[in-house]
């Protein structure tokens, strides 16, 4: 029986400071040796515009005949093996581990700390693109580019929220596992936000 093919790519390059988070590097090495999947490594380097970069990555996944694409921003902090979620995905086709998920109704996100998630997966209305897995059935069924941005001069909708809306409009549910990925800038902003939230509840 053939193994599921997973195209793993990191979005990095000049607009992302030519830098890959050390914890992401460790996770990539861990995934490369995961025998449950056939891993196809790739790098989405120097493609300007987050929507353009993500669509470029999708095109590479198509050419590789991948069953899944797993795309990671260069500054995320996964302290686990993301392929564990794919191994137990079942019929779930869009999985986002991002530090920001939400209902997508107001064009905003909220944080879902791990303690607030019941069960292995939680259905959400929107997923951030920090660490995002998309099954091939999504791009086979949606003929237009999966990622776009919207701006009318006053309002801006980022590419991951636009993708979330498009996927839901085409009948795909969005899921997030228990694990969050951190988001590394000067500090891990997920950890900072969760600590601030915990303090506010006291």
N, C-alpha and C positions, 0 to 999 in steps of 0.2 A: 504494500500500500504506500503510495507516495505521500510525502510530508507536505503540509501546507507551505507555500512559498511566501515569505515575508520580505518585502523590500523595505529596508530600514534606511532612512536618510536624515541627516542633520541639516537644518537651514542655518547657514553661516556665511561669513564673508565680510567685505568692507563695511556694509551698513550694519553689521552685527559685530564689529570690532575684531574680526579675525580670531575669535577666541571660542573655545569649547570648555564648558564647565568640567572640572576634574571628576565630579561625581557622575556626570553624564558619560564621560570617557570610560569610567569603570563599568557602568551599566552596559555600554556598547560591547565591551569585551565579554561580559557575562552572557549577553544575548548571542554573540557570535558562536559560543560553544554550546548553545542549547540544542540538544539532539531531537527535540520534538518538532522542529521546524527546519526548513531549508532557508537559510538566511542569505539574502542578497544585499550586500552593503552598498551604499551610495552616498554622495555628498551633493547637496544643493548649495553650491558655492557662488556667491557674488551675483545672485539673481535679484535685482532690485524690485521692490514692491512685494509685500507679503503675499498678496493674492497671486501675483505672477509667479513667485517662487513656489508656492504651494501647487499651483496648476502645472508648473514644470515638473515637480516631483511626481504628480499623478501620471503625467505622460511617460516618465521613466518607468513607473510601476507597470503601466500597460505594456510597454515594450519588453519588460522582463517577464511578462505573463504571471505576475504576482497574484496571489490570492488575497493578500493584505498589503497595505502600505502602513508603515509606522513612521510618522514624521515627528521630529523633535526640534524645538528651538534650541539654539546653542547655549542658552543660559538657564536651562531647567535643571532641577536637582532630584533625579529619581533614586531613592534609597532602597530599591527593590528591583526585581526582574519584571519589566512590563509584559513579557511574553507569558507570564503566569495567567494574566487576565485573558489573553487571546486563547490560551489552552482551554479555558473554561467559558468561553464566550457563548457557546451554544448558537442560538439564532440571532444573537446581537451583532449588528453590522457596523455600528459607529460607537467607538469607545474613546472617551476623553478623560485623561487623568489630571487635567489642568488644575492649577491653583484657582481658576475662576470658572465656575459653571453657574447656570441660573435658569430662570424660566423664559428668558428671551422676550418677554412681553413688552418691556419698556426700553429695550435697547441697552440694558445694563446687566451686570453680573453680580453675584454675591458669592462669598466664600462658603464652602461646605467642609468644615473641619472633619477629620475622619470619625470622630466620636458621634457625629450627627447622622451618619449614614447607617441605615439598617440593612443587613444582608450583604451579600458579596457585591451586588450591583444596585445602583439607584438610577431610576429613569429621571432624566432632567430635560428641560426644554431647550437648553443651549449648552454647548461645550466650547471651552477655549482651545486654542490651537497649540498650546505649549507642548503637549505630548498627546498625539491624536492618532488613533488607528481607524482606518476605513477599509471595509471589505470591498473586493472587486465588484460585487453585485451593485454597489452604490454607483460607481462610475459607468457600469454597463447599463443601468436603468435611467440615469440622468444624463441626457445627451449634451446639455450645455456645460460650460466650465463650472466646476464645483465651487470655485472661490472667486469672489468679487468684492469690491467695496462700494459704499454708497456715500455720496456727499451732495447736499443741495446748497452748499455755501454756509449753512447754519448748523446742520446736523451731520454727523459722521457715523457710519456703521462699519465696524471692522470686518475683515474677511471671514473670521471664524464665526461671528454671529450671523452673517449673511449665509454662510454654508449651513449653519444649524437650521435656519429658516427653510432653505431650499431642501434639505434632507427631509425635514418634517413634512413639508408640502408634498413630497413624493412618497410619503408613507413609511419613512424610516424613523425608528425610535432612537433616541440618543441616551447613552448610558455612561455612568462614571463608576469606577470601582471604589472600594474603601480607601485605597491609598491616594494621597495627594502627591503631586510633585511640587517641590519648592521652586521658587523663581529667584535666581541669584542676580542681584545688581550689586550694590555695595553691601547689602545684607540680604538674607533670605526673607523676602517680603511676605511669603506665606506664613512662616513662623512668626514674624512680627505681627501680622494681622491677627493671627489666631491668639497670640498672647494678649494683644490689646482687647480682643473680644472677650477672652476669659476674665480679664481685669474688669471690664465694663459690667460683667454679670455679677460680680461680687458686691 
